[in-house]
Structures are given as C-alpha cells and as structure tokens.
Amino acid sequence: MEDCSSASHGYLNAARRLEAKIENTVETTETLGLKYDVRMEAYMKAILENPSLFQNAAVMDVGCGTGILSLFAAKAGASRVIAVEASEKMAAVATQIAEDNGLWRNRKQTRDCGMSSGIIEVIHGMVEELDKNIEIQPHSVDVLLSEWMGYCLLYESMLSSVLFARDRWLKPGGAILPDTATILVAGFGVGGTSLPFWENVYGFRMSCVGKELVRDAAKAPIVDIVDANDLVTSPAILHTFDLATMRLDEVDFTAMTELEPNLHNSSNNSNSVEAEASWCHGVVLWFETGFTSRFCKESPAVLSSSPYTPKTHWSQTILTFREPIAVASRKSVTNVSAPVGSHACPAVKVHLRLSIARAPEHRSIDISLETTGIAGDGRKRHWPVQLFTLR
C-alpha cells in the first residue's frame, strides 16, 4: 500500500508537471500552492473537519484554479459547489478534474433534464459577472471559499473580487473562509541580507558587491525566505482585516506599531553595549489567515507564511533600511551624546508607520515606510520615509 509520503511526493511532482504545462498563465500561483503542505493542510482542516458548516451547503469557490478547494467542499458534504475561474485554461483543467472524480455538475444536463448527479459547477468568467453565466439568486450561498492571498498578502490578490462575491452572493450570516487576515512585521539582522555571503566568496572578499545590493534593496521590496534566527526583534501585528465585515475601501491602510529587540545571544548579566547591541537592517512582513471559531466551530485553523513556520510559496516580503539601526535591550549603557540608532546609543524600540495601498499598475502595491528609533532615555531619531513598489 502506498504510504502518505510517497503519495504526497507523487502529488507534488504532478503539480510541477501541470505548472509547466500551463506556463505563461497567471494561474501558475495556484499550482505552486499545491506544492506546499502548509497551505493544503490549513484549508483541508478548515473544510473537512467542520462538517456542520458544509453539510448540504451551497458553496462558492472564488478563483478556483485546479478546483482543489471545491473538491474538499464536495467531500465535506456540500450539496452544490460553484467554482468560479477567470482563466479559460484553468477552468477547463478544473472541469476535467471534477469530471474525473465523479463530481462534475453538467449544467446542460441540469437544464435539459432538470436533474444532475454532480456537485461542482465550474464557471469560466469573473465572479463580478457570474449572473451572466448561470442562474443564481443573490445571497444564496452558505459558504464562500477562496485562496486569494498574494505576496505581502495584498500583491496580486483577489481580495476585491472576494469582497464583491461576499456582498452579492453570500447569505446574511453565511461563512467566509478564511475570515481573518493579519499582516505581521519584525526586524531582521545582517543574516537576512546578502552581506555575509559576499564577505567570503570562495576565499575572496567581495563585500563591495554586497553593499551595492543592499543599497538597491532599499529601493525595492524583496520576496524571499527569512530564517527566524535572523530576526532581531519580536514580531508585532501591523494590521488585521475582518473579511466578514470589512469594506473594499479598507483594503488600503496605514498602521503603526513598535518593535522591541529580541536578541538571542545577549547576556542578561552584562551592561556592555558591545555585548547587547545588534544591527537591524530592515523589516520583514508576512501574513496569517484565520479560519476562526466564528465559522469553524469544530476545528479552527490558521495558515501562516511566518519565518517561524514551514515555508510557503508566499515567502516573506523584505523591506531594507537605507542604513541599519543598532538595537539593544533597556539594560544597555548608552552614550547620551551619540545619535539614536548608532552602536554607542542603540534604540530600545523601533516605531514604524507603514502604509500599503493598491498601485495604479494592475495588482501591484505601493508601500510607504517611516521609521523612528527610540533610545532608553526617551530620545528619538526619525529616518526619511522610504517608498517601495511591489510589482
């Protein structure tokens, strides 16, 4: 009998082949998502382990891709699943998969005969124009599903389409999954940059290249994996969306938070700045989506793209400071004549004011970052605002 690891390996390889086959379509993110157990396990738990939510429910899957979430919903007992996909290619793939699993609902047969044994209807088109493609009553869906998230949560995301579907098709009191989305932030040290690599390249010092790359990184976000051991502050919540109640104009936001040093190697018995201080080279953003007990009463779940959890295809989003900021615990001795954020006077807190807004360029986002270092004696230092575009 095939064990779980072998089956998973085969599934992942198949997803890679499918991704290659449908390259040059915007839906490759969906097939990428199939490669990562973190994403699949969270959705699978939220759907399959909450039978009272899905039993005999009418479900809508916005941006269904391969239709994997629709398949989960059908397996959980949904009576009807409307899988909406804007790409003609992916809609055809999802249709074939549903048919191959005996779950496809043939709309022509339903119209002609008034009955159908299938559950999943795959609709090619935008969810905003759904009623042009099928007969569906407003506010007739029990559960709204979507894997809409992009890099930094909002880059290339389908959130606006999901909110439209919620307002147009979801019943009053109906469930939206996930129902919360939170952006978190932490400061990273030199290990989160390319500087260590360029210090020794096959025995040769090439630090000038690393410094140039860091200067470039201060102008554009980087999507990459950051090791949790390279974080030099504790994480903080930047912003939380309540997907059941938020308005479309609340997608763009400005939020403030404070980061406090979390230096793994600091000595609790030393008052030395040399022993306590570390350099914060920038901040890293990630997100968590919640399938909370508001709707998933039997088994809540969380999907995280955090540095502390197994990696996902979303990675993290790195915003590099123009110059690093020295940070330390409150126990550090500081030089009151030195500028805040220097090694002689490290910051004990880093205050952030961060704005994220949808850019004029389709599905891109603009990010504004304002940074303030706060010394142990209360002095502050403000750095010039940095502007980034994730495109």
ROPA-39803 format. One record per residue (C-alpha): residue in one letter; z negated, y, x negated; residue number from 0. Coordinates in nm, 3 decimals, always signed. Layout:
<rs>
   r         w         v         u     k
   A         Z         Y         X   NUM
...
</rs>
This chain:
<rs>
   r         w         v         u     k
   M    +0.000    +0.000    +0.000     0
   E    +0.088    +0.346    -0.132     1
   D    -0.223    +0.544    -0.232     2
   C    -0.279    +0.910    -0.142     3
   S    -0.200    +1.043    -0.489     4
   S    +0.133    +0.857    -0.501     5
   A    +0.226    +0.978    -0.155     6
   S    +0.134    +1.335    -0.248     7
   H    +0.341    +1.312    -0.567     8
   G    +0.643    +1.193    -0.372     9
   Y    +0.598    +1.465    -0.111    10
   L    +0.580    +1.734    -0.378    11
   N    +0.890    +1.604    -0.554    12
   A    +1.077    +1.601    -0.225    13
   A    +0.969    +1.961    -0.159    14
   R    +1.105    +2.062    -0.501    15
   R    +1.439    +1.898    -0.429    16
   L    +1.458    +2.070    -0.091    17
   E    +1.375    +2.402    -0.253    18
   A    +1.661    +2.358    -0.499    19
   K    +1.899    +2.263    -0.219    20
   I    +1.830    +2.576    -0.016    21
   E    +1.805    +2.818    -0.308    22
   N    +1.916    +3.178    -0.253    23
   T    +1.743    +3.191    +0.085    24
   V    +1.431    +3.392    +0.149    25
   E    +1.254    +3.082    +0.278    26
   T    +1.200    +2.923    -0.063    27
   T    +0.842    +3.054    -0.041    28
   E    +0.785    +2.804    +0.239    29
   T    +0.895    +2.510    +0.029    30
   L    +0.692    +2.643    -0.261    31
   G    +0.394    +2.644    -0.032    32
   L    +0.439    +2.272    +0.036    33
   K    +0.366    +2.203    -0.330    34
   Y    +0.008    +2.318    -0.316    35
   D    -0.264    +2.111    -0.155    36
   V    -0.491    +2.415    -0.110    37
   R    -0.263    +2.572    +0.144    38
   M    -0.178    +2.248    +0.323    39
   E    -0.538    +2.130    +0.340    40
   A    -0.664    +2.455    +0.492    41
   Y    -0.403    +2.459    +0.768    42
   M    -0.429    +2.085    +0.825    43
   K    -0.807    +2.109    +0.860    44
   A    -0.786    +2.407    +1.094    45
   I    -0.533    +2.231    +1.318    46
   L    -0.619    +1.861    +1.309    47
   E    -0.998    +1.898    +1.300    48
   N    -1.016    +2.127    +1.603    49
   P    -0.879    +1.902    +1.878    50
   S    -1.032    +2.100    +2.166    51
   L    -0.822    +2.402    +2.061    52
   F    -0.488    +2.218    +2.051    53
   Q    -0.515    +1.950    +2.319    54
   N    -0.242    +2.021    +2.578    55
   A    -0.197    +2.370    +2.433    56
   A    +0.118    +2.580    +2.421    57
   V    +0.158    +2.677    +2.055    58
   M    +0.384    +2.925    +1.878    59
   D    +0.460    +2.896    +1.504    60
   V    +0.599    +3.226    +1.369    61
   G    +0.823    +3.182    +1.063    62
   C    +0.800    +2.805    +1.082    63
   G    +1.007    +2.725    +0.769    64
   T    +1.015    +2.347    +0.740    65
   G    +0.805    +2.321    +1.055    66
   I    +0.504    +2.163    +0.886    67
   L    +0.251    +2.364    +1.091    68
   S    +0.438    +2.275    +1.410    69
   L    +0.419    +1.908    +1.315    70
   F    +0.042    +1.940    +1.263    71
   A    +0.008    +2.109    +1.603    72
   A    +0.206    +1.836    +1.777    73
   K    -0.008    +1.573    +1.607    74
   A    -0.322    +1.757    +1.721    75
   G    -0.217    +1.719    +2.084    76
   A    -0.018    +2.031    +2.170    77
   S    +0.199    +1.989    +2.479    78
   R    +0.462    +2.238    +2.362    79
   V    +0.530    +2.400    +2.025    80
   I    +0.773    +2.690    +1.993    81
   A    +0.875    +2.707    +1.626    82
   V    +1.047    +3.038    +1.550    83
   E    +1.253    +3.077    +1.231    84
   A    +1.479    +3.369    +1.135    85
   S    +1.686    +3.174    +0.881    86
   E    +1.966    +2.963    +1.024    87
   K    +1.941    +2.717    +0.734    88
   M    +1.567    +2.666    +0.766    89
   A    +1.586    +2.643    +1.145    90
   A    +1.837    +2.360    +1.100    91
   V    +1.604    +2.190    +0.849    92
   A    +1.304    +2.224    +1.082    93
   T    +1.508    +2.087    +1.374    94
   Q    +1.616    +1.784    +1.173    95
   I    +1.259    +1.717    +1.058    96
   A    +1.125    +1.740    +1.413    97
   E    +1.401    +1.508    +1.537    98
   D    +1.339    +1.260    +1.254    99
   N    +0.973    +1.244    +1.356   100
   G    +1.049    +1.196    +1.725   101
   L    +0.905    +1.534    +1.818   102
   W    +1.214    +1.748    +1.882   103
   R    +1.237    +1.901    +2.227   104
   N    +1.604    +1.916    +2.330   105
   R    +1.638    +2.239    +2.526   106
   K    +1.980    +2.141    +2.664   107
   Q    +1.841    +1.817    +2.799   108
   T    +1.549    +2.004    +2.947   109
   R    +1.783    +2.248    +3.124   110
   D    +2.020    +1.977    +3.249   111
   C    +1.767    +1.712    +3.350   112
   G    +1.452    +1.914    +3.398   113
   M    +1.260    +1.693    +3.158   114
   S    +1.222    +1.627    +2.787   115
   S    +1.012    +1.386    +2.586   116
   G    +0.990    +1.613    +2.284   117
   I    +0.726    +1.871    +2.192   118
   I    +0.873    +2.101    +1.924   119
   E    +1.142    +2.355    +2.012   120
   V    +1.295    +2.517    +1.706   121
   I    +1.433    +2.863    +1.781   122
   H    +1.665    +3.035    +1.534   123
   G    +1.601    +3.407    +1.556   124
   M    +1.347    +3.685    +1.522   125
   V    +1.026    +3.649    +1.719   126
   E    +1.079    +4.006    +1.840   127
   E    +1.391    +3.880    +2.025   128
   L    +1.254    +3.544    +2.135   129
   D    +1.301    +3.603    +2.508   130
   K    +1.674    +3.644    +2.446   131
   N    +1.690    +3.284    +2.322   132
   I    +1.454    +3.095    +2.553   133
   E    +1.280    +3.134    +2.884   134
   I    +0.923    +3.225    +2.806   135
   Q    +0.670    +3.420    +3.006   136
   P    +0.472    +3.697    +2.840   137
   H    +0.116    +3.600    +2.749   138
   S    +0.182    +3.228    +2.798   139
   V    +0.088    +3.092    +2.452   140
   D    -0.255    +2.940    +2.389   141
   V    -0.243    +2.931    +2.008   142
   L    -0.043    +3.145    +1.766   143
   L    +0.011    +2.994    +1.421   144
   S    +0.169    +3.146    +1.112   145
   E    +0.164    +3.124    +0.735   146
   W    +0.263    +3.488    +0.698   147
   M    +0.090    +3.589    +0.375   148
   G    +0.270    +3.720    +0.066   149
   Y    +0.168    +3.825    -0.284   150
   C    -0.132    +4.059    -0.268   151
   L    -0.147    +3.942    +0.095   152
   L    +0.097    +4.207    +0.222   153
   Y    +0.404    +4.184    -0.007   154
   E    +0.700    +4.035    +0.181   155
   S    +0.457    +3.933    +0.454   156
   M    +0.546    +3.871    +0.818   157
   L    +0.229    +4.032    +0.949   158
   S    +0.412    +4.284    +1.167   159
   S    +0.603    +4.002    +1.337   160
   V    +0.283    +3.804    +1.388   161
   L    +0.112    +4.103    +1.550   162
   F    +0.415    +4.156    +1.774   163
   A    +0.401    +3.790    +1.881   164
   R    +0.027    +3.819    +1.945   165
   D    +0.067    +4.123    +2.170   166
   R    +0.372    +3.988    +2.352   167
   W    +0.319    +3.613    +2.388   168
   L    -0.048    +3.521    +2.332   169
   K    -0.270    +3.473    +2.636   170
   P    -0.574    +3.700    +2.672   171
   G    -0.845    +3.524    +2.474   172
   G    -0.589    +3.299    +2.304   173
   A    -0.633    +3.189    +1.944   174
   I    -0.454    +3.330    +1.642   175
   L    -0.470    +3.125    +1.320   176
   P    -0.571    +3.242    +1.071   177
   D    -0.780    +3.504    +1.250   178
   T    -0.912    +3.699    +0.949   179
   A    -0.762    +3.808    +0.617   180
   T    -0.962    +3.964    +0.333   181
   I    -0.845    +4.124    +0.008   182
   L    -1.091    +4.091    -0.281   183
   V    -1.098    +4.252    -0.625   184
   A    -1.262    +4.202    -0.964   185
   G    -1.227    +4.347    -1.312   186
   F    -1.072    +4.137    -1.589   187
   G    -1.121    +4.135    -1.964   188
   V    -0.885    +4.101    -2.258   189
   G    -0.824    +3.735    -2.171   190
   G    -0.640    +3.850    -1.861   191
   T    -0.384    +4.030    -2.078   192
   S    -0.127    +3.904    -2.329   193
   L    -0.310    +4.072    -2.619   194
   P    -0.483    +3.758    -2.758   195
   F    -0.150    +3.572    -2.781   196
   W    +0.016    +3.845    -2.986   197
   E    -0.275    +3.864    -3.230   198
   N    -0.159    +3.537    -3.386   199
   V    +0.194    +3.413    -3.324   200
   Y    +0.245    +3.110    -3.547   201
   G    +0.020    +3.273    -3.805   202
   F    +0.178    +3.620    -3.782   203
   R    +0.016    +3.930    -3.635   204
   M    +0.233    +4.085    -3.362   205
   S    -0.028    +4.295    -3.183   206
   C    +0.216    +4.588    -3.156   207
   V    +0.417    +4.382    -2.906   208
   G    +0.107    +4.304    -2.702   209
   K    +0.007    +4.670    -2.688   210
   E    +0.353    +4.769    -2.568   211
   L    +0.344    +4.502    -2.297   212
   V    +0.004    +4.626    -2.180   213
   R    +0.140    +4.982    -2.159   214
   D    +0.427    +4.852    -1.945   215
   A    +0.183    +4.654    -1.729   216
   A    +0.003    +4.979    -1.645   217
   K    +0.320    +5.088    -1.462   218
   A    +0.395    +4.778    -1.253   219
   P    +0.184    +4.503    -1.093   220
   I    +0.198    +4.154    -1.243   221
   V    +0.176    +3.843    -1.027   222
   D    +0.014    +3.572    -1.235   223
   I    -0.282    +3.338    -1.261   224
   V    -0.607    +3.486    -1.398   225
   D    -0.873    +3.249    -1.528   226
   A    -1.211    +3.303    -1.364   227
   N    -1.369    +3.301    -1.711   228
   D    -1.171    +3.617    -1.793   229
   L    -1.336    +3.821    -1.516   230
   V    -1.591    +4.072    -1.644   231
   T    -1.722    +4.197    -1.309   232
   S    -1.845    +4.029    -0.996   233
   P    -1.587    +4.015    -0.716   234
   A    -1.607    +4.264    -0.433   235
   I    -1.450    +4.281    -0.088   236
   L    -1.186    +4.551    -0.071   237
   H    -1.064    +4.523    +0.289   238
   T    -1.076    +4.281    +0.582   239
   F    -0.827    +4.251    +0.866   240
   D    -0.928    +4.109    +1.204   241
   L    -0.597    +3.961    +1.312   242
   A    -0.713    +3.912    +1.669   243
   T    -0.773    +4.282    +1.727   244
   M    -0.602    +4.494    +1.457   245
   R    -0.317    +4.732    +1.532   246
   L    +0.012    +4.745    +1.345   247
   D    -0.067    +5.091    +1.206   248
   E    -0.377    +4.944    +1.040   249
   V    -0.170    +4.732    +0.800   250
   D    -0.159    +5.030    +0.561   251
   F    -0.509    +5.113    +0.442   252
   T    -0.728    +5.294    +0.192   253
   A    -1.056    +5.136    +0.086   254
   M    -1.333    +5.197    -0.163   255
   T    -1.556    +4.952    -0.344   256
   E    -1.770    +4.922    -0.657   257
   L    -1.750    +4.660    -0.930   258
   E    -2.058    +4.560    -1.130   259
   P    -2.040    +4.391    -1.471   260
   N    -2.085    +4.017    -1.477   261
   L    -2.078    +3.938    -1.848   262
   H    -2.113    +3.566    -1.903   263
   N    -2.208    +3.591    -2.269   264
   S    -2.450    +3.884    -2.252   265
   S    -2.803    +3.840    -2.386   266
   N    -3.088    +3.912    -2.146   267
   N    -3.323    +3.985    -2.438   268
   S    -3.109    +4.240    -2.619   269
   N    -3.085    +4.615    -2.566   270
   S    -2.790    +4.640    -2.804   271
   V    -2.467    +4.793    -2.673   272
   E    -2.283    +4.571    -2.922   273
   A    -2.433    +4.261    -2.755   274
   E    -2.393    +4.376    -2.394   275
   A    -2.068    +4.571    -2.365   276
   S    -1.730    +4.426    -2.278   277
   W    -1.391    +4.576    -2.202   278
   C    -1.244    +4.583    -1.853   279
   H    -0.864    +4.603    -1.887   280
   G    -0.783    +4.630    -1.519   281
   V    -0.844    +4.476    -1.179   282
   V    -0.710    +4.163    -1.015   283
   L    -0.653    +4.128    -0.640   284
   W    -0.647    +3.813    -0.431   285
   F    -0.693    +3.720    -0.067   286
   E    -0.873    +3.479    +0.160   287
   T    -0.764    +3.393    +0.512   288
   G    -1.020    +3.259    +0.754   289
   F    -0.989    +3.008    +1.034   290
   T    -1.328    +3.108    +1.167   291
   S    -1.559    +2.957    +1.427   292
   R    -1.439    +3.218    +1.675   293
   F    -1.147    +2.981    +1.746   294
   C    -1.202    +2.680    +1.517   295
   K    -1.536    +2.589    +1.666   296
   E    -1.540    +2.228    +1.549   297
   S    -1.424    +2.282    +1.192   298
   P    -1.372    +2.630    +1.043   299
   A    -1.162    +2.658    +0.726   300
   V    -1.078    +2.907    +0.452   301
   L    -0.760    +2.943    +0.247   302
   S    -0.821    +3.128    -0.080   303
   S    -0.596    +3.247    -0.362   304
   S    -0.902    +3.327    -0.574   305
   P    -0.929    +3.275    -0.951   306
   Y    -1.232    +3.057    -0.869   307
   T    -1.033    +2.807    -0.663   308
   P    -0.733    +2.581    -0.739   309
   K    -0.420    +2.787    -0.797   310
   T    -0.166    +2.859    -0.525   311
   H    +0.189    +2.991    -0.539   312
   W    +0.050    +3.333    -0.443   313
   S    -0.134    +3.352    -0.779   314
   Q    -0.320    +3.684    -0.813   315
   T    -0.197    +4.043    -0.842   316
   I    -0.291    +4.220    -1.166   317
   L    -0.324    +4.599    -1.194   318
   T    -0.371    +4.703    -1.557   319
   F    -0.556    +5.021    -1.655   320
   R    -0.383    +5.269    -1.886   321
   E    -0.686    +5.234    -2.111   322
   P    -0.964    +4.975    -2.096   323
   I    -1.310    +5.070    -1.973   324
   A    -1.623    +4.949    -2.151   325
   V    -1.868    +4.796    -1.903   326
   A    -2.222    +4.670    -1.951   327
   S    -2.542    +4.588    -1.768   328
   R    -2.805    +4.853    -1.692   329
   K    -3.018    +4.724    -1.981   330
   S    -2.776    +4.859    -2.238   331
   V    -2.876    +5.155    -2.454   332
   T    -2.617    +5.432    -2.416   333
   N    -2.519    +5.739    -2.613   334
   V    -2.550    +6.035    -2.376   335
   S    -2.304    +6.240    -2.581   336
   A    -2.032    +5.976    -2.563   337
   P    -1.775    +5.966    -2.279   338
   V    -1.846    +5.723    -1.996   339
   G    -1.649    +5.403    -2.035   340
   S    -1.649    +5.416    -2.415   341
   H    -1.818    +5.148    -2.622   342
   A    -2.104    +5.386    -2.700   343
   C    -2.158    +5.460    -2.330   344
   P    -2.029    +5.172    -2.118   345
   A    -2.006    +5.203    -1.742   346
   V    -2.262    +5.013    -1.537   347
   K    -2.041    +5.042    -1.229   348
   V    -1.670    +5.096    -1.174   349
   H    -1.585    +5.272    -0.849   350
   L    -1.239    +5.203    -0.704   351
   R    -1.042    +5.385    -0.439   352
   L    -0.737    +5.175    -0.364   353
   S    -0.459    +5.230    -0.112   354
   I    -0.194    +4.979    -0.008   355
   A    +0.098    +5.087    +0.208   356
   R    +0.430    +4.939    +0.308   357
   A    +0.704    +5.089    +0.091   358
   P    +1.038    +5.221    +0.221   359
   E    +1.206    +4.933    +0.038   360
   H    +1.208    +4.629    +0.267   361
   R    +0.885    +4.427    +0.249   362
   S    +0.768    +4.595    -0.074   363
   I    +0.427    +4.762    -0.101   364
   D    +0.302    +5.073    -0.280   365
   I    -0.041    +5.065    -0.441   366
   S    -0.248    +5.365    -0.547   367
   L    -0.549    +5.310    -0.774   368
   E    -0.819    +5.567    -0.851   369
   T    -1.090    +5.461    -1.097   370
   T    -1.429    +5.615    -1.174   371
   G    -1.676    +5.488    -1.433   372
   I    -2.046    +5.542    -1.367   373
   A    -2.294    +5.539    -1.657   374
   G    -2.654    +5.421    -1.641   375
   D    -2.775    +5.782    -1.639   376
   G    -2.553    +5.868    -1.343   377
   R    -2.277    +6.049    -1.530   378
   K    -1.925    +5.984    -1.405   379
   R    -1.580    +5.981    -1.555   380
   H    -1.261    +5.987    -1.348   381
   W    -0.932    +5.847    -1.474   382
   P    -0.594    +5.975    -1.347   383
   V    -0.457    +5.797    -1.041   384
   Q    -0.218    +5.508    -1.112   385
   L    +0.074    +5.426    -0.883   386
   F    +0.227    +5.078    -0.861   387
   T    +0.508    +4.930    -0.652   388
   L    +0.523    +4.557    -0.593   389
   R    +0.887    +4.479    -0.531   390
</rs>
